[in-house]
Amino acid sequence: MRRTIAVLAAVALAVGVLAIPAGAGKKKGKHIHETFGATLLPFPKDSSWEPAGFVKPGCTAGEEGVHWVAVEFTAPGKGTLRFWMEGFTGDHDIYVFQEDLVYARGDQAQVGAAMAPPEEEIMLPMKKGERYTLAACNWAGEPDVIAHIEGHFK
């Protein structure tokens, strides 16, 4: 009887020791990975078109749903959001707005003599509850605009 109890205790201890490392490697928090986009017309607006006063930058000065598309994002916790586009043809841009102000931008020139690669990326450190508008637009490229957002938040 004592031997059976000792064996059961040893097995229970071994199972407990093995279970701890399995649970210890799990990340707590929320992982976000989403894609959004639209078929959009080009809007190659440059700064020389701007009158005095605030005008949205680049192709976001065009019409929403025609030249640009956006999603609202609220941070579910502290973390870093990666907002990017890649592999497109022509020149597409991304912008992060906080209310009406441009908070960050990815608007490399993919046209002209010194073309940048077809990619745009913004890394955005965030605190829980911060709200942003993430906009993707077609400055002078093919109509299919696809943007990605990804991040891990605690």
For each residue, the residues with C-beta under 8 A, 3 or more apart:
1: 4 5
2: 5 6
3: 6 7
4: 1 7 8
5: 1 2 8 9
6: 2 3 9 10
7: 3 4 10 11
8: 4 5 11 12
9: 5 6 12 13
10: 6 7 13 14
11: 7 8 14 15
12: 8 9 15 16
13: 9 10 16 17
14: 10 11 17 18
15: 11 12 18 19
16: 12 13 19 20
17: 13 14 20
18: 14 15 21 22
19: 15 16 22 23
20: 16 17 23 24
21: 18 24 25
22: 18 19 25
23: 19 20 26
24: 20 21
25: 21 22
26: 23
27: 31 152
28: 154
29: 77 79 152 153 154
30: 76 77 152 153
31: 27 150 151 152 153
32: 76 81 149 150 151 152 153
33: 148 149 150
34: 71 148 149 150
35: 146 147 148 149
36: 69 71 136 146 147 149
37: 69 136 144 145 146 147
38: 65 69 145
39: 143 144 145
40: 66 67 68 69 137 138 143 145
41: 62 66 67 138 143
42: 59 67 90 138 139 140 141
43: 58 59 61 62 66 67 68 137 138 139
44: 59 91 139 140
45: 49 58 59 61 62 139
46: 49 58
47: 50
48:
49: 45 46 55 61
50: 47 55
51: 55
52:
53:
54: 100
55: 49 50 51 61
56: 60 61 95 102
57: 60 61 95 102 105 107
58: 43 45 46 61 93 95 105 107 137 139
59: 42 43 44 45 62 67 68 93 137 138 139
60: 56 57 67 68 93 95 135 137
61: 43 45 49 55 56 57 58
62: 41 43 45 59 66 67 68 137
63: 66 67 68
64: 67 68 69 70
65: 38 68 69
66: 40 41 43 62 63
67: 40 41 42 43 59 60 62 63 64 137 138
68: 40 43 59 60 62 63 64 65 135 136 137 138 145
69: 36 37 38 40 64 65 135 136 137 145 147
70: 64 97 133 134 135 136
71: 34 36 133 134 149
72: 131 132 133 134
73: 81 131 132 133 134 149
74: 129 130 131 132
75: 78 79 81 126 127 128 129 130 131 153
76: 30 32 128 153
77: 29 30 128 153 154
78: 75 126 127 128 153 154
79: 29 75 125 126 151 152 153 154
80: 123 124 125 126 151 152
81: 32 73 75 123 124 126 149 150 151
82: 121 122 123 124 148 149 150 151
83: 94 96 106 121 122 123 124 134 147 148 149
84: 94 106 119 120 121 122 147 148
85: 88 92 94 106 119 120 121 136 145 146 147 148
86: 118 119 120 121
87: 118 119
88: 85 92 110 118 141 142 144 145 146
89: 118 141 142
90: 42 110 111 118 138 139 140 141 142
91: 44 109 110 111 139 140 141
92: 85 88 110 118 120 136 137 138 139 141 145
93: 58 59 60 105 106 107 120 136 137 139
94: 83 84 85 105 106 107 120 121 122 134 135 136 137 147
95: 56 57 58 60 102 104 105 106 107 134 135 137
96: 83 102 103 104 105 122 124 132 133 134 135
97: 70 100 101 102 103 132 133 135
98: 101 103 130 131 132 133
99:
100: 54 97
101: 97 98
102: 56 57 95 96 97 105
103: 96 97 98 124 132
104: 95 96 122 124
105: 57 58 93 94 95 96 102 122
106: 83 84 85 93 94 95 120 121 122
107: 57 58 93 94 95 120 139
108: 116 117 119 120
109: 91 112 114 115 116
110: 88 90 91 92 115 116 117 118 141
111: 90 91 115 140
112: 109 115
113:
114: 109
115: 109 110 111 112
116: 108 109 110 119
117: 108 110
118: 86 87 88 89 90 92 110
119: 84 85 86 87 108 116
120: 84 85 86 92 93 94 106 107 108
121: 82 83 84 85 86 94 106
122: 82 83 84 94 96 104 105 106
123: 80 81 82 83
124: 80 81 82 83 96 103 104 132
125: 79 80
126: 75 78 79 80 81 130 132 151 153
127: 75 78 130
128: 75 76 77 78 153
129: 74 75
130: 74 75 98 126 127
131: 72 73 74 75 98
132: 72 73 74 96 97 98 103 124 126
133: 70 71 72 73 96 97 98
134: 70 71 72 73 83 94 95 96 147 149
135: 60 68 69 70 94 95 96 97
136: 36 37 68 69 70 85 92 93 94 145 146 147
137: 40 43 58 59 60 62 67 68 69 92 93 94 95 145
138: 40 41 42 43 59 67 68 90 92 141 142 143 145
139: 42 43 44 45 58 59 90 91 92 93 107
140: 42 44 90 91 111
141: 42 88 89 90 91 92 110 138 145
142: 88 89 90 138
143: 39 40 41 138
144: 37 39 88
145: 37 38 39 40 68 69 85 88 92 136 137 138 141
146: 35 36 37 85 88 136
147: 35 36 37 69 83 84 85 94 134 136
148: 33 34 35 82 83 84 85
149: 32 33 34 35 36 71 73 81 82 83 134
150: 31 32 33 34 81 82
151: 31 32 79 80 81 82 126
152: 27 29 30 31 32 79 80
153: 29 30 31 32 75 76 77 78 79 126 128
154: 28 29 77 78 79
